[in-house]
Amino acid sequence: MPEPLQIWALEGIPEILPGTDLVQVIADAAGPTLRDGDILVVTSKIVSKAEGRLVAAADREDAITAETVRVVATRPSPGGHMTRIVENRLGIVSAAAGVDASNTPAGTVLLLPVDPDASARSLASGLRARLGVTVGVLISDTLGRAWREGQTDSAIGAGGVSVFEDLRGGTDAEGRPLVVTMPCVADELAAATDLVKGKAARLPVAVVRGRADLVGSLDLPGARSIVRDAERDMFRLGADEAYADGYAAGAASVREIEAEAYRSGP
C-alpha cells in the first residue's frame, strides 16, 4: 500500500525580515524531523520578505499597474474600487498581479519573488546540504479560479519536485486509455497545505510526507511550466472584454466596407 499522506505546519518560524536566512530558519524549525522525500511548501510572503520585495507604494493600484503585463478583465467591486485580473511578469494570471498589502507597514506593499522557481531551488539545495536529507520545495501563493468562487493556494515556484503527474498513455481502473490526464500535483499539494497553515495563524511553512515519488533532481521543471502558453490559452480575455474587442473589430470592418463602397461610387 502507498505511504499515508501526512501534512503538518512547522512552528517557531519568526517574523521574516529582508536578508533573513530562510534555509537556517526552516532548518531550525524542522529540527531532525525531516527525512528523504519530504516536500516543504513555503508561503511566498516570507520568501518575498527575505528577498526585500517590500516596496513603498502610496497607492497600491500604481504598484499593480507596474507589475502588470496584460489586463485580462476588470470589474467594479464593492467599496468603489476596480478589481483587475491581470497577467504579471511571471506569467501568472491573478487578481492584483500578486501585489499584497496585508500585514505590511502602512504605505508599503509586498511584491512576489523575482524568480520563485530559483528561490525554491535555492531553498531546496540549501536544506539538502544543511540537513543531509533530499527534500523538495514548493512556493505557494493564493489565487482565484475561473468559474469558481473562493481562492486556493497554488504553486508559483518549485525546486526538486515534479509539478505534474503525467498519466497520459496509461489506463484507468476499467482499462480505458488515459489521453489527457495530467494532474498538477504541485497545485494540489499547495492547496492541501493551506489547510494546516491557515491565513492568519503565522504558520508559513508546511511539510508534506508521503509523496517521495515526486522529489528528485533540482533540474526538474519549475512551476513556470504550469503556466499555459498564450497559443494554447482559450481564455485570454474576460467575457466583457472579449465582447468589446469583437464589437470594435466588427464596427471597424463595417466602416471599412462603407468607405470602400463610397470610394467605388454608384
Buried (B, 14 or more C-beta within 10 A) or exposed (E): EEEEEEBBBBEEBEEBEEEBEBBEBBBBBBEEEBEEBBBBBBBBBBBBBBBEBBEEBEEBEEBBBBBBEEBBBBEEEEEEEEBBBBBBBBBBBBBBBBBBBEEBEEEBBBBBBBBBBEBBBBBBBBBBEBBEBBBBBBBBBBBBEEEEEEBBBBBBBBBBBBBBBEBEEEEEEEEEEEEEEEEBBBBBBBBBBBEBBEEEEEBBBBBBBBBBEBBBEBEBEBBBBBBEEEEEEEEEBBEEBEEEEEEEEEEEEEEEEEEEEEEEEE
